Every structure is written in structure tokens, then in C-alpha cells.
Amino acid sequence: MLALLAAIPIVLIGVLMIGFMWPANKAMPVGWLVAAIISIIWWDMPFQWIAGASIGGVVDAIGILLIVFGALLILQLLKSSGGVESISYSMANVSTDRRVQALLIAFLMGAFFEGAAGFGTPAAVAAPLLVGLGFPPLIAASVALIANSVPVSFGAVGVPIWGGFDALSGVVELPIVSMGVEVDSFRVFLESIGGFAAILNGAMALFIPLAIVAVMTKISEGSIMKGLKVWPLAIYTGLLFGIPMVLIANFVGPEVPSLLGSLIALPIFVFTTRKGFLVPKDNWDFPPHEEWPDEWEDEVKAEANIPKESDLTVTPFKAWLPYIIIATLLVVTRLEIFGLVGFLQGITISWENILGTTITEGVSPLYNPGVIPFILVALFIPFMHGMKKGEATKCWKETFKTIQPAAIALFFALAMVKIMMNSNAAAEFTMLEEMAFASANLIGGGWHFAAPFVGTLGAFISGSNTVSNIMFGAFQFETAAAAGVEIIPTLGLQTAGAAGGNMICVHNVVAAITTVGLIGKEGLVMRKTIVVNIMYGLFIALLTTFLVSTFFAGIF
């Protein structure tokens, strides 16, 4: 009974967002209010604790929003200066084979924008760029969404990991043993989750590029065979990105695996492709435009619209330079060898024992990627790119305007989760613990096969890997503990499952189809991606079961 009551706020959010198409900034406040009412009536939670938990959630959200703001500000400045157009130009002239173009732009370039900005940006950027190269809008949107999966756990410089799981700081009792090593700090705990998630997503990097070209040729000519013919190039593409991502996540941290992994993979792919390495001899293209079915396009008609070099306002090198600097600064400020970690983490603004409760939250502004390097680099872009007076100010204002709905959604999402985590102020178990006990009793040791789809559900509902981790991270932790399954791998499955869920989440689908003019065809696009999404969840569940029983037995 209590477990069902505890689940009402999350179920209600799902109904409002999926059934009634409410945006997150409207649905999350309702979820918070319902959680507060339930916690008062059935958990006897004092108002003081509800207010304290809600304030703690807002403080947590500020840290995440700094990153989102900084990442979107960089992108806005590059759009205004012509940097994005220049980056697109540098990618558009590599090959005329549509399969190669999809691997480069949808997967690798999409991974770059995911690592740099996240929050639906990759599909919204890659899909219209593909249409500009002559892709049918339906195919462009479908492959861009499928591609926006593998890098998502480390999107927006790792927000889903160290922002999405930050609420666990009030749940995890350190030290614990992870991967055979004693973990005595919360930062290392988050790095362990990121490391395992990278292994799962890295394995999927071998599958997703192949799925991209297979789905593309299936839609185009009813067969996956022309797509499968480029399997050596597809697997090579996945390895170029996947190997650096896994290594960086496990040896550097969760901030730069997708950003730095794509910056490593892109130039290698471009160079080797231009040399003809693994490039198919038969140049594949879509049927002539007049033969396209009506469902392939709507408001936006596909026609090649590649910018000329003479039209560029910023050179490709200058366009890429801000992100190269960002990646460099992130590595320098995250590796202990450079001696900056302790100093940057030591400057903290915190609120201890909020409103007389035991809840304490804070922000380390200089260690937050939104400040260093994003906002720091943003201050120099107008000079680097020769922007006109007033253009940069306009970009700042536009970014503040853009972030407002996300801010409201994050404030209330984290406030709701904090209430559910601290609802045992006058009760034996929290709302999340009651849900976890019921789930553990129902599924037990088979939770590895449920965990990724819980993550997917969170992403599908909220449109965000980060928010999925916020909503279900503590629940997954408690369920794994109650069911006796490994905690780190379970949380890795949560965020990896949410990454796979990105390809079907309402927010991303709407963003992608809107940019290519397929208004109202969300269901059509989702039918093209949902099978890949289900395979994603099943594969990482099987892989986790194999890993924990073979290599990591006894890990918790």
C-alpha cells in the first residue's frame, strides 16, 4: 500500500507528460506538490523537513543549471558568430555516400554536441544538417535520434553522472567497496558509476552505428542489407569513439568522455575516410526525390544546401578552437597530477542543516564545469570570432531565456526527490525505500533486467538522462540494496538505460522533427527507433549480468 502511494508522484508526472503532453516545467511542480501532500498525510513528515528538503533540491539544481547555461551559451555564441556553420562545413565534404555521412554527422558529430551541450542539442543540430545534405527529413530525424544514445551518459560534460546522481550523497554510506577497491569519497563513487556506464555504452558503440545505417536503408528501400554492407566502417566508427570514451571515463572522470572522445574520433575518421579506408566502393544514395513517399517529408523540403568556403565568417579551426580549449581545461582541472583539484573543490558555498534539519547542500563554483571552463571560454569567443558589438550580449540574454523552463523543471524535480528521500523524518522508511522494497520483493535478483528500462522510462517521461537519474537514482540504489544485487552496476544500468531512452523520449523526438519540419509525426519517428531502444536495454542488461558474474563477482 505505502509503495503504491509513494509511486503516485512519478506516475502522475508520466501521465501528465505522456498522456496530456504537458512540458516538464509544468508537470514537475505538480509532482512536487503531490509528493509533499503524500509525505505529510502518510509519512507524517514535518513541514520544516519538506521545506528543508525542497531548498536542498533547489541548491542541487543550481549546480546543474550552471553547466547547462554555460554549455548552451557556448553553442549560442557559435551560432551567432557563424562557428556552427563552419563546423558543419568541415564535416559536409568528406564523402558523398549517405551511409558515411550518417556515421560522421549523426553519430560522431552528434556525440560531440552531446558532450559539449547535451539536453536535446545533438538531434536538433544533426537532423537539419543531414536534411541540408539532401537526406529525407524522416530518415534524418530517425538516425539522429538513434545516434543520440551512446554518448548521452556523459552529455553536457557529465551532468547525468555527477548532477543526476548528486542526490545520492544523502543516501550512500561511505566507505563501500566498488570494483574491488574501497571507495571513501562520494566523488570516487560517482566516477565508479560513470566508469561502469562507459563500459556498457562503449559496448553499444559497436552496435549503434550499424543500427543507424541499417535503419536508414530499411526505410529507404525496405531492406537492411545495403546498410549491413558497411559493417566494417560502422564498427570502426564505434571503436574510434567508444574506446576513448571508456578509457577517459575510467581514468579521468565523467566530465569529458563524450566531448574528448568525439574530438579524438572526428579527425581520425575524416582523415581515414578521405584516404578511402573501409569506405564502400559502391556509392549508396536515396531514390530520386520525385520517388519519395509523402511521409518522408512535410514542411521542410530536402535539398542539398552545403555552405561554400567563401561564405564562412569563421574558419573551421577557429570554430573548433573553443571546444578544444574547453576539453583541455577540463582535463587539466580534473586530473590530480596538475594539482588544481583540491584548490577548486575547496572553494564551496554551502547551507548546512537547512532550516534546522540535518540536510546540507552546497556548490563548488570554481569546480563546476559551467563556470570553468564554459563561462570562462564564453567570455573570449566574441574576440576570437570577431563578433559585432552587442551580439554577445544578445546571446547571453537568449541563453537566460532558453534555460528558464529547464530551471523550473530541475528545481521541482530535485525538490520532489529530496522530499521522497527524507520522508523518514517521522517514519521508519522513506517513500523511496518503500518503493524499493516492493520492487525487490517482486523481481529480486533479476533486477539487472529491470534497471535499464527504469532508466529508459525516466528519460521517456522527462526528456533527459539527467532528470531520469534524479528521479530514479536513489530508487535504483535502494532497490539494488534490498534485492541483494550489485549497486554500482545497477546505477550504471540506470544511466545507460536512460541514454538509450533518449532516442524515444518525447522531448528529443519533438525537437528533432520540429527542426526538419515533420510536425505531428512523433509516432511515425518513434516507430522507427523503439526497436533499437529495446535492444539497447536488453543488451546492456545481459552484458551486466555477464560482467558481474564473471569478472566482478561480489561487487556492491
C-alpha positions in Angstrom: 0.0 0.0 0.0 2.7 2.5 1.0 4.8 1.6 -2.0 1.8 2.4 -4.3 1.2 5.7 -2.6 4.9 6.6 -2.9 4.8 5.9 -6.6 1.9 8.3 -7.3 4.0 11.5 -7.9 6.2 9.8 -10.5 3.2 8.0 -12.2 1.3 11.3 -12.2 4.2 13.1 -13.9 4.3 10.4 -16.5 0.6 10.7 -17.2 0.7 14.5 -17.5 3.7 14.5 -19.8 2.9 11.5 -22.0 -0.9 11.4 -21.8 -1.6 15.2 -21.8 1.7 16.3 -23.4 2.5 18.7 -20.5 6.0 20.2 -20.6 8.3 19.2 -17.7 8.3 22.8 -16.3 4.5 22.3 -15.7 4.4 18.6 -14.7 7.3 18.6 -12.2 5.7 21.3 -9.9 2.6 19.1 -9.7 4.7 16.1 -8.9 6.5 18.0 -6.1 3.2 19.2 -4.6 1.6 15.7 -4.7 4.8 14.2 -3.1 4.7 16.9 -0.4 1.0 16.2 0.4 1.5 12.4 0.5 4.6 12.8 2.7 2.5 14.9 5.2 -0.5 12.6 5.3 1.0 9.1 5.2 4.6 9.7 6.3 3.9 12.4 9.0 6.7 14.5 7.5 7.0 17.9 9.3 6.6 21.0 7.2 10.1 22.1 8.3 11.6 19.0 6.6 9.5 19.4 3.5 10.8 23.0 3.1 14.4 22.0 4.0 14.4 19.1 1.5 12.9 21.4 -1.2 15.5 24.0 -0.6 18.2 21.4 -0.7 16.9 20.3 -4.1 17.0 23.8 -5.4 20.6 24.2 -4.3 21.5 20.9 -6.1 19.7 22.2 -9.2 21.7 25.4 -9.3 24.9 23.4 -9.7 23.4 21.5 -12.7 22.0 24.7 -14.2 25.3 26.4 -14.2 26.6 23.7 -16.5 23.5 23.7 -18.8 23.7 27.5 -19.0 27.4 27.5 -19.8 27.1 24.8 -22.5 24.1 26.4 -24.2 25.8 29.8 -24.0 28.8 28.5 -25.9 26.5 27.0 -28.6 24.5 30.2 -28.8 27.7 32.3 -29.3 28.9 29.9 -32.0 25.6 30.0 -33.8 25.7 33.8 -33.8 29.3 34.1 -34.9 29.0 31.5 -37.7 31.0 28.9 -35.9 28.4 26.2 -36.1 28.1 26.8 -39.9 31.8 26.4 -40.2 31.9 23.2 -38.1 29.1 21.9 -40.4 31.1 22.8 -43.5 34.1 20.9 -42.2 32.0 17.8 -41.9 29.9 18.0 -45.0 32.5 17.4 -47.7 34.1 14.2 -46.5 32.1 11.7 -48.6 29.0 11.6 -50.9 28.0 8.1 -49.7 24.9 8.6 -47.5 25.9 5.9 -45.1 29.3 7.5 -44.4 27.6 10.9 -44.0 25.2 9.4 -41.4 28.0 7.8 -39.4 30.0 11.0 -39.4 27.3 13.6 -38.7 24.6 11.7 -36.8 26.9 9.6 -34.7 30.3 11.3 -34.3 29.3 14.9 -34.7 26.2 14.2 -32.7 28.4 12.8 -29.9 30.5 16.0 -30.0 27.4 18.2 -29.5 26.1 15.8 -26.8 29.4 16.0 -24.9 29.5 19.8 -25.3 25.9 20.8 -24.7 23.5 17.8 -24.3 19.8 18.4 -23.4 18.5 17.5 -26.9 21.0 19.6 -28.8 22.6 16.8 -30.9 19.4 15.6 -32.6 18.3 19.2 -33.1 21.6 20.1 -34.8 22.4 16.9 -36.7 18.9 16.3 -38.2 18.6 19.6 -40.1 22.3 19.4 -41.2 21.5 16.0 -42.7 18.4 17.4 -44.4 20.7 20.2 -45.8 22.8 17.5 -47.3 19.8 16.0 -49.1 18.5 13.4 -46.6 14.8 12.8 -46.4 13.5 14.6 -43.2 12.0 11.3 -41.8 15.3 9.4 -42.2 17.4 12.4 -40.9 15.3 12.6 -37.7 15.3 8.9 -37.1 19.1 8.3 -37.5 19.9 11.5 -35.5 17.8 10.2 -32.6 19.2 6.7 -32.7 22.7 8.1 -32.7 21.9 10.3 -29.7 22.3 7.4 -27.2 25.8 6.1 -26.7 27.3 9.5 -25.6 24.4 10.7 -23.5 25.5 9.4 -20.1 28.4 11.9 -20.4 26.4 14.7 -22.1 26.9 18.4 -21.2 30.3 17.5 -19.6 28.9 14.7 -17.4 25.8 16.3 -16.0 23.8 13.0 -16.0 26.5 11.4 -13.7 27.7 14.0 -11.2 24.5 16.1 -11.5 21.9 13.3 -11.9 23.3 11.2 -9.1 24.2 14.0 -6.8 21.1 13.4 -4.7 22.6 10.1 -3.6 25.1 11.9 -1.4 22.4 11.7 1.3 21.8 8.0 0.8 25.2 6.4 0.3 27.1 5.4 3.5 30.8 5.5 2.7 33.1 3.8 2.6 31.9 1.0 0.3 33.8 -1.5 -1.8 33.5 -0.9 -5.6 35.2 -2.9 -8.3 37.4 -4.5 -5.6 38.5 -1.1 -4.3 37.4 0.7 -1.2 35.5 3.9 -2.1 35.8 6.5 0.6 34.6 9.6 -1.2 31.4 10.5 -3.0 33.3 11.8 -6.0 35.0 8.4 -6.4 31.6 6.8 -6.1 30.3 8.8 -8.9 33.4 8.1 -11.0 32.7 4.4 -10.4 29.2 4.7 -11.8 30.5 6.6 -14.8 33.2 4.0 -15.4 30.7 1.1 -15.5 28.2 3.1 -17.6 31.0 3.8 -20.0 31.7 0.1 -20.4 28.0 -0.5 -21.2 27.6 2.4 -23.6 31.0 1.6 -25.1 29.8 -1.9 -26.0 26.8 -0.3 -27.6 29.0 1.9 -29.6 29.8 -1.2 -31.7 26.1 -1.7 -32.4 24.5 1.8 -32.7 26.5 2.9 -35.9 25.4 -0.3 -37.6 21.8 0.3 -36.4 22.0 3.8 -37.9 22.8 2.6 -41.4 20.6 -0.4 -41.2 17.5 1.7 -40.2 18.4 4.2 -42.9 18.4 1.6 -45.7 15.4 -0.2 -44.3 13.3 3.0 -44.5 14.8 3.9 -47.9 14.5 0.6 -49.8 12.8 -1.9 -47.4 16.0 -3.8 -46.7 18.8 -3.6 -44.1 21.3 -5.3 -46.4 22.8 -2.1 -48.0 23.3 -0.8 -44.5 24.9 -4.0 -43.2 27.4 -4.0 -46.2 29.3 -1.2 -44.5 29.6 -3.1 -41.2 33.5 -2.8 -41.1 33.2 1.0 -41.3 30.3 1.1 -38.8 32.2 -0.9 -36.2 35.4 1.1 -36.9 33.4 4.3 -36.2 32.1 2.9 -32.9 35.6 1.9 -31.9 37.0 5.3 -32.7 34.6 6.9 -30.2 33.9 4.0 -27.8 37.5 3.2 -26.8 38.5 6.8 -25.8 35.1 7.2 -24.1 35.6 4.1 -21.9 39.3 4.9 -21.1 38.6 8.6 -20.3 35.6 7.7 -18.1 37.6 5.2 -16.1 40.9 7.1 -15.8 39.9 10.8 -16.0 36.3 11.2 -14.8 32.7 11.6 -16.1 33.0 15.2 -17.4 34.9 14.7 -20.7 34.4 11.1 -22.1 31.9 12.2 -24.8 33.4 15.6 -25.5 37.0 14.4 -25.7 36.1 11.0 -27.2 34.4 12.7 -30.1 37.2 15.3 -30.6 39.6 12.3 -30.8 37.4 10.3 -33.2 36.3 13.0 -35.6 39.7 14.0 -37.1 40.8 10.3 -37.3 37.5 9.4 -39.1 37.7 12.3 -41.5 41.4 11.6 -42.4 41.0 7.9 -42.9 37.7 8.2 -44.8 39.3 10.7 -47.2 42.0 8.1 -47.7 39.3 5.5 -48.6 39.9 3.3 -45.5 36.9 0.9 -45.2 34.8 3.2 -47.4 32.5 1.0 -49.6 33.2 1.1 -53.3 29.5 1.3 -54.2 28.3 4.8 -53.5 24.9 4.5 -52.0 22.2 7.2 -52.2 18.5 7.7 -51.7 16.0 7.3 -54.6 15.3 10.3 -56.8 13.4 13.0 -54.9 10.2 12.5 -57.1 10.0 8.9 -55.9 10.0 9.7 -52.2 6.8 8.6 -50.3 4.8 11.5 -48.8 5.6 10.5 -45.2 9.4 11.2 -45.8 9.0 15.0 -45.7 6.4 17.7 -44.9 7.0 21.4 -44.4 10.8 21.3 -45.0 11.8 20.0 -48.4 15.2 18.3 -48.6 17.7 19.7 -51.0 21.5 19.9 -50.8 22.5 23.2 -49.2 26.1 22.9 -48.3 27.8 26.3 -47.5 30.7 27.5 -49.6 34.0 28.1 -48.0 33.9 31.7 -49.3 30.7 32.3 -47.3 32.1 31.3 -44.0 32.6 34.1 -41.4 34.8 31.9 -39.2 37.5 29.5 -40.2 36.9 25.8 -39.2 40.0 26.0 -36.9 38.6 29.0 -35.1 35.2 27.4 -34.9 36.5 24.2 -33.2 39.0 26.1 -31.0 36.7 27.0 -28.1 35.8 23.3 -27.7 39.4 22.3 -27.9 40.2 24.8 -25.1 37.2 23.5 -23.1 38.4 19.9 -23.4 41.9 20.8 -22.4 40.8 22.9 -19.4 38.5 20.1 -18.2 41.3 17.5 -18.3 43.7 19.9 -16.5 41.2 20.7 -13.8 40.1 17.1 -13.3 43.4 15.2 -13.1 45.2 15.2 -9.7 48.6 15.4 -11.4 48.0 19.1 -12.2 47.3 20.0 -8.6 44.2 22.1 -9.2 41.5 19.7 -8.0 41.9 20.3 -4.2 42.0 24.1 -4.7 39.0 24.3 -7.0 36.9 21.9 -4.8 37.9 23.7 -1.7 36.0 26.9 -2.6 32.5 25.9 -1.6 29.3 27.8 -0.9 27.1 25.6 1.3 24.0 25.8 3.5 24.4 23.4 6.5 21.5 22.0 8.4 18.9 23.7 6.3 16.0 25.1 8.4 17.2 23.1 11.4 17.1 19.8 9.6 20.2 17.5 9.0 20.1 18.3 5.3 23.2 20.1 4.0 23.8 21.1 0.4 26.4 23.3 -1.4 28.0 24.3 -4.7 31.7 24.4 -5.6 31.5 27.2 -8.2 35.1 27.0 -9.5 35.0 23.2 -9.9 31.7 23.4 -11.7 32.3 23.0 -15.5 29.6 25.6 -16.2 32.0 28.3 -14.7 35.4 26.8 -15.6 35.7 26.3 -18.5 32.4 27.1 -20.2 31.6 30.6 -19.0 35.3 31.4 -18.9 35.8 30.5 -22.5 32.5 32.2 -23.5 34.0 35.5 -22.4 36.7 35.2 -25.0 34.7 33.9 -28.0 33.5 37.3 -29.2 37.1 38.4 -29.5 38.2 35.1 -31.0 35.5 35.2 -33.7 35.3 38.9 -34.2 31.7 39.3 -33.2 30.0 42.6 -33.6 29.2 44.8 -30.6 26.0 43.7 -28.9 25.9 40.2 -30.5 27.4 38.6 -27.4 25.0 40.4 -25.1 22.1 39.2 -27.2 23.4 35.6 -26.9 23.6 35.9 -23.1 20.0 37.2 -22.9 18.8 34.4 -25.3 20.5 31.7 -23.2 18.9 33.0 -20.0 15.5 32.9 -21.8 16.1 29.4 -23.1 17.1 28.0 -19.8 14.1 29.2 -17.8 11.8 26.1 -18.5 14.7 23.7 -17.7 15.4 25.6 -14.5 11.8 25.3 -13.3 11.7 21.6 -14.2 15.0 20.8 -12.4 14.1 22.9 -9.3 10.9 20.9 -8.7 12.3 17.5 -9.9 15.1 17.7 -7.4 12.9 19.1 -4.7 10.4 16.2 -5.2 13.2 13.6 -5.0 14.7 15.2 -1.9 11.3 15.0 -0.2 10.9 11.3 -1.1 14.5 10.7 0.2 14.0 12.4 3.5 10.4 11.4 4.2 11.5 9.2 7.2 11.9 12.2 9.5 8.9 10.7 11.4 8.6 7.3 9.8 10.7 4.1 9.7 11.3 4.1 5.9 11.3 6.7 3.2 9.0 6.8 0.3 11.8 5.6 -2.0 12.7 2.8 0.4 9.1 1.5 0.4 9.1 1.5 -3.4 12.4 -0.3 -3.4 11.3 -3.0 -1.0 8.2 -3.7 -3.1 10.3 -3.8 -6.3 12.9 -6.1 -4.7 10.2 -8.5 -3.5 8.6 -8.6 -6.9 11.7 -9.0 -9.1 14.5 -9.9 -6.7 17.8 -11.0 -8.2 16.6 -10.3 -11.8 16.7 -6.5 -11.2 19.5 -6.2 -13.7 16.9 -6.7 -16.4 14.5 -4.1 -15.0 17.1 -1.4 -14.1 17.9 -0.2 -17.7 14.2 0.1 -18.6 13.5 2.1 -15.4 16.2 4.5 -16.7 14.6 4.4 -20.1 11.2 5.2 -18.6 12.6 8.2 -16.8 14.2 9.6 -20.0 11.0 8.9 -21.9 8.9 10.8 -19.4 11.2 13.7 -18.7 13.2 14.0 -21.9 16.5 13.9 -20.0 19.1 11.4 -18.8 19.9 13.7 -16.0 16.3 14.0 -14.8 15.8 10.3 -15.1 18.8 9.8 -12.8 17.5 12.4 -10.4 14.0 10.7 -10.3 15.2 7.1 -10.1 18.8 7.1 -9.0 18.0 6.8 -5.3 15.2 4.3 -6.0 17.7 2.1 -8.0 20.2 2.3 -5.2 17.6 1.3 -2.6 16.2 -1.5 -4.8 19.6 -3.0 -5.6 20.5 -3.0 -1.8 17.1 -4.6 -0.9 17.4 -7.2 -3.7 21.0 -8.0 -3.0 22.3 -7.1 -6.4 25.4 -5.1 -7.2 24.8 -1.3 -6.6 27.4 0.3 -8.9 26.4 -1.9 -11.9 22.7 -1.2 -11.2 23.3 2.6 -11.2 25.4 2.1 -14.4 22.4 0.4 -15.9 20.1 3.2 -14.8 22.1 5.9 -16.6 23.0 3.7 -19.6 19.3 2.7 -20.0 18.3 6.4 -19.8 20.9 7.1 -22.5 19.3 4.5 -24.8 15.9 6.0 -23.9 17.0 9.3 -25.4 16.1 8.0 -28.8 12.4 7.7 -27.9 11.9 10.4 -25.3 9.2 12.8 -26.2 11.4 15.9 -25.7 14.1 14.8 -28.1 11.7 13.5 -30.7 9.7 16.7 -30.8 13.0 18.7 -31.0 14.3 16.6 -33.9 11.1 16.5 -36.0 10.4 20.2 -35.5 13.8 21.2 -36.9 13.2 19.1 -40.0 9.5 20.2 -40.5 7.8 16.9 -39.7 5.2 18.5 -37.3 2.8 16.0 -35.8 4.7 12.9 -36.9 6.2 12.0 -33.5 4.6 8.5 -33.5 5.9 7.7 -37.0 9.5 8.6 -36.0 9.3 6.7 -32.7 8.2 3.5 -34.5 11.5 3.7 -36.4 13.5 3.9 -33.2 11.8 1.9 -30.5 13.0 -1.5 -31.6 16.6 -0.2 -31.4 15.8 1.2 -27.9 14.5 -2.2 -26.6 17.6 -4.0 -28.0 19.8 -1.4 -26.3 18.2 -2.1 -22.8 18.3 -5.9 -23.2 21.9 -6.0 -24.4 23.3 -3.9 -21.6 21.3 -6.0 -19.1 22.8 -9.2 -20.5 26.3 -7.6 -20.6 26.0 -6.5 -16.9 24.8 -10.0 -15.8 27.8 -11.5 -17.6 30.3 -9.0 -16.2 29.2 -9.2 -12.6 29.1 -13.0 -12.6 32.4 -13.4 -14.4 34.8 -10.5 -13.7 33.2 -8.5 -10.9 31.6 -11.2 -8.7 30.9 -9.8 -5.2 30.9 -6.2 -6.2 28.4 -4.0 -4.5 
